[in-house]
């Protein structure tokens, strides 16, 4: 579990360091892929 926690913290740190533009692109792609789920 220690590895999973460290991995999660690392990913969160990377996300925080991403530029706003990259966040917008990722969010847009994520929303497109989860459109079917949001219809529920």
Buried (B, 14 or more C-beta within 10 A) or exposed (E): EEEEEEEEEEEEEEEEEEEEEEEEEEEEEEEEEEEEEEEE
